[in-house]
Amino acid sequence: MSMSRRNVLQSAGASALLAAVGQQAFAQSQLESVRLITGFAAGGTSDTTCRRVASKLAPEYARTAVVENKTGAGGQIAVQYVKAAAPDGMTVLQTPTSILTIYPHIYKKLPYDPAVDLTPVTLACVFDFGFAVGPAVPLTVKTIPEFLAWAKADPLRANFGSPAAGSTPHFIGALMAKGAGVEMKHAAYRGTQPAMLDLLGGNISAVSGPIGDITQHLPTGKVRILGTSGAKRSRFAPDVATFAEQGLPELTHSEWFAFFLPARATSDVVSRLGSAMRYALSQKDVIDGLGTFGLEAMTSTPGELSDLIRKDTAKWAPIVKRIGFTAEA
């Protein structure tokens, strides 16, 4: 089939017009910049998730995408920061579940209300926790029951660190100790990586934290994972028995990271950011990159994320009551 010169010119003109309109619409919708806010230190799983996703948000969603670490108060500083930001899609919170679903049970006064001050966008990933020991613990200790027996026999060194007071890893360690009738001192850090550095240095005996924050230190030869928190063995540590396999089914917990906007974000802003996030989290290099840190990419709708928050908030209420932990706001 052939086309006349006139038809070719008309077609070219129409294409040029459509391209111009498309470019104009893109320019109008594209943001100048977007900041992904995490409440934990650089180098950890939360920070890594933000950086992997940020790498895919520019230039389609925004001209530039940066990650900012607003550490402190176990992640609360980051939530407060985003709560006070404009709901224009330029400031995005990434946070683990515990800050939204456990903290309401342990703080009498929180500087934010998860149900009021944030707008859910999408899940980012899910992951299991690991319980690891370092140079301060004898090499003969290879399982959770053996660690608990050692801790009971050596109370001065019976301690563990976690990324934050009131976090899921903190409660895993606390439940472990309570169930065994062992006193274990807890040290809260600003993220798992600072805790791991103290573990490697022999300053603390154990760390409870995201499995990916632990596995990256296995090549040092100074770290051993004694147990994992998933319903089945982690593909990132297949040779390590789960807590349930070691007689501690009550320690079966997984966690998620998710993205949020400030309250009052319009449906259009939420939809556009959600689409950009879901695209980023579907890319093979992002999926593989998260996998190196023990994270499994997973997305959701805003409604599904809201339902998950409600479900997990209800789940943790009796657990927190059993542990008896409270914190000063």
C-alpha positions in Angstrom: 0.0 0.0 0.0 1.3 3.4 -0.9 0.6 6.9 0.5 0.5 10.2 -1.4 2.9 13.0 -0.5 0.0 15.0 0.9 -1.1 12.1 3.2 2.5 11.7 4.4 2.8 15.4 5.3 -0.6 15.3 7.0 0.4 12.3 9.0 3.7 13.8 9.9 2.0 17.0 11.0 -0.5 15.2 13.2 2.3 13.1 14.8 4.3 16.3 15.5 1.2 17.9 17.1 0.5 14.8 19.2 4.2 14.8 20.3 4.1 18.4 21.2 0.9 17.9 23.2 2.4 14.9 24.9 5.6 16.7 25.8 3.6 19.6 27.2 1.4 17.3 29.3 4.5 15.5 30.5 6.2 18.8 31.5 3.1 19.9 33.4 2.8 16.6 35.3 6.5 16.1 36.0 7.7 17.4 39.4 10.8 19.4 39.8 12.0 17.0 42.6 10.9 14.3 45.0 12.4 13.4 48.3 12.1 9.9 49.8 12.3 10.2 53.6 13.5 7.3 55.8 13.8 7.3 59.5 16.9 5.0 59.5 20.6 5.2 58.9 22.2 4.9 55.5 23.3 1.4 54.5 20.4 -0.4 56.0 17.4 -2.1 54.4 15.1 0.9 54.7 17.6 3.2 53.1 18.4 0.7 50.4 14.8 0.3 49.5 14.4 4.1 49.1 17.5 4.4 47.0 16.6 1.6 44.7 13.1 3.0 44.1 14.4 6.6 43.8 16.7 5.5 40.9 13.6 4.8 38.9 11.5 7.9 39.7 13.6 10.3 37.7 13.0 11.7 35.2 9.5 10.4 34.5 7.9 11.2 37.9 10.3 14.0 38.9 13.4 15.6 37.4 15.4 14.6 40.4 14.8 12.0 43.2 16.8 12.0 46.4 16.8 10.1 49.7 17.0 11.8 53.0 17.7 10.0 56.3 15.8 11.7 59.1 16.9 9.4 62.0 15.9 9.6 65.6 13.1 8.5 68.0 12.9 5.1 66.4 11.7 6.4 63.1 9.2 9.0 64.5 11.3 12.0 63.3 10.8 10.9 59.7 7.0 10.5 60.2 6.7 13.9 61.8 8.7 15.5 59.0 6.5 14.1 56.3 3.3 14.9 58.3 4.3 18.6 58.2 5.1 18.6 54.5 2.9 19.8 51.7 0.8 17.0 50.2 2.0 17.8 46.6 3.8 14.5 45.9 7.3 15.9 46.5 7.8 14.5 50.0 7.3 10.8 50.5 7.7 8.7 53.6 9.0 5.2 53.6 8.6 3.3 56.9 8.4 -0.1 58.4 5.1 -1.4 59.9 6.1 -1.1 63.5 6.1 2.7 63.5 2.5 2.7 62.5 1.1 -0.5 64.0 3.1 -1.1 67.2 4.0 2.4 68.4 0.4 3.4 69.1 0.3 0.6 71.7 3.5 1.6 73.5 3.5 5.4 73.5 0.9 7.2 75.5 1.4 10.2 73.2 2.6 9.9 69.6 3.4 13.1 67.6 1.3 11.6 64.8 -1.8 9.5 64.1 -1.1 6.9 61.5 -4.8 6.9 60.5 -5.1 10.6 60.2 -1.7 12.2 59.3 -0.6 9.9 56.4 -2.0 8.9 53.1 -1.2 5.3 52.1 0.3 4.8 48.6 1.7 1.3 48.2 3.7 -1.5 49.8 7.3 -1.6 48.9 8.6 -5.0 50.1 8.3 -7.7 52.7 11.0 -9.5 54.7 11.8 -11.7 57.6 13.9 -11.1 60.7 17.0 -12.9 61.9 18.6 -13.2 65.3 22.4 -13.2 65.1 25.3 -13.4 67.5 28.9 -12.1 67.2 32.3 -12.5 68.7 31.0 -12.1 72.3 29.2 -15.4 72.1 31.1 -18.7 72.1 31.3 -20.6 68.8 29.6 -23.6 70.5 26.3 -21.6 70.6 24.6 -22.5 67.3 20.9 -22.5 68.0 18.3 -20.3 69.8 17.9 -22.7 72.7 21.7 -22.8 73.1 21.9 -19.0 73.1 19.1 -18.8 75.7 20.9 -21.3 77.9 24.2 -19.4 77.5 22.4 -16.1 78.3 20.9 -17.6 81.5 24.3 -18.9 82.6 26.1 -15.6 81.8 23.6 -12.7 82.7 26.2 -10.0 82.4 26.5 -10.6 78.7 22.9 -11.5 78.1 21.9 -8.6 75.8 20.8 -7.8 72.3 20.4 -4.8 70.0 17.6 -3.9 67.6 17.0 -1.0 65.2 14.6 0.8 67.5 12.8 0.4 70.9 9.3 -0.8 70.2 10.1 -2.2 66.8 9.2 -5.7 65.7 12.9 -7.0 66.1 12.9 -5.6 69.7 9.7 -7.5 70.5 11.0 -10.7 68.9 14.0 -10.6 71.3 11.8 -9.6 74.2 9.3 -12.5 73.5 12.2 -14.9 73.1 13.6 -13.9 76.6 10.3 -13.8 78.3 9.3 -17.3 77.0 12.5 -18.8 78.3 12.5 -16.9 81.6 15.8 -15.2 80.8 16.7 -11.6 81.5 18.1 -10.0 78.4 19.0 -6.3 78.3 17.9 -4.5 75.1 19.9 -1.8 73.4 18.0 0.4 70.9 19.9 1.8 67.9 19.1 4.2 65.1 18.8 1.4 62.6 20.2 -2.1 62.4 23.6 -1.2 60.8 24.8 0.7 63.9 23.8 -2.3 66.0 25.7 -4.7 63.6 28.8 -2.6 64.0 28.7 -3.0 67.8 28.0 -6.7 67.3 31.1 -7.1 65.1 33.1 -5.2 67.7 32.0 -7.5 70.5 30.2 -4.6 72.3 26.9 -6.5 72.3 26.2 -10.2 72.2 23.3 -10.4 69.6 21.2 -8.4 67.2 17.6 -8.9 66.2 16.9 -7.2 62.8 15.9 -7.6 59.2 17.7 -10.6 57.8 19.2 -8.6 54.9 21.0 -6.3 57.4 22.6 -9.4 58.9 23.4 -11.5 55.9 25.6 -8.8 54.3 28.0 -9.2 57.3 28.3 -13.0 57.0 31.4 -12.8 54.8 33.3 -11.3 57.8 33.1 -14.7 59.5 32.2 -12.9 62.8 28.5 -13.2 62.5 26.2 -16.3 62.9 22.5 -16.3 62.4 20.8 -18.6 64.9 17.2 -18.3 63.7 14.8 -16.6 61.3 11.2 -15.3 61.9 9.4 -16.5 58.7 6.7 -19.1 58.5 9.2 -21.1 56.4 13.0 -20.9 56.0 14.3 -17.8 54.3 15.6 -18.2 50.8 18.4 -15.8 51.9 19.5 -18.1 54.7 18.2 -21.6 53.8 20.5 -23.4 56.1 19.1 -21.6 59.2 16.2 -23.0 61.1 13.2 -20.8 61.7 12.2 -19.9 65.3 9.2 -22.2 64.9 11.4 -25.1 63.9 13.3 -24.5 67.2 10.2 -24.7 69.3 9.3 -21.0 69.3 6.2 -20.6 67.0 5.1 -17.4 68.7 8.1 -15.6 67.1 6.8 -16.1 63.6 6.7 -12.6 62.3 7.4 -10.9 59.0 7.3 -7.2 58.2 6.8 -4.8 55.4 8.0 -1.4 54.2 5.6 1.0 52.5 5.3 4.4 51.0 3.1 7.2 52.3 2.2 10.8 51.4 1.2 13.5 53.9 -2.5 13.7 54.7 -4.8 15.6 52.3 -2.9 14.3 49.3 -5.4 14.3 46.4 -6.4 11.1 44.6 -4.6 12.3 41.5 -1.3 12.8 43.4 -1.7 9.4 45.1 -2.5 7.7 41.8 0.4 9.2 39.9 3.0 8.4 42.7 1.5 4.9 43.1 1.9 4.2 39.4 5.5 5.4 39.5 6.3 3.4 42.6 4.7 0.2 41.2 6.7 0.6 38.0 9.9 1.1 39.9 9.3 -2.0 42.1 8.5 -4.2 39.0 11.9 -3.6 37.4 14.3 -6.5 37.4 17.3 -4.6 38.7 15.3 -3.2 41.6 13.9 -6.6 42.4 17.3 -8.2 42.3 18.9 -5.3 44.2 16.4 -5.6 47.0 17.0 -9.4 47.0 20.6 -8.9 47.9 19.4 -7.3 51.1 16.8 -10.0 51.9 13.9 -8.0 50.7 11.1 -9.2 48.4 9.5 -6.5 46.3 5.7 -6.3 46.7 3.2 -3.6 45.8 -0.4 -2.9 46.7 -3.3 -0.5 46.2 -3.8 2.3 48.8 -6.9 0.5 50.1 -5.0 -2.8 50.5 -2.3 -1.0 52.5 -4.9 0.7 54.7 -6.5 -2.7 55.5 -3.1 -4.2 56.3 -2.3 -1.4 58.8 -5.6 -2.0 60.6 -5.0 -5.8 60.7 -1.5 -5.5 62.0 -2.4 -2.9 64.6 -5.0 -5.2 66.0 -2.6 -8.2 65.9 0.1 -6.4 68.0 -2.2 -5.2 70.8 -2.2 -8.4 72.8 1.5 -9.1 72.1 2.5 -5.7 73.5 0.3 -6.2 76.5 2.0 -9.6 77.2 5.5 -8.1 77.0 4.5 -5.2 79.2 6.7 -2.7 77.4 5.9 1.0 77.3 7.9 4.0 76.2 7.9 7.7 77.0 6.8 9.8 74.0 
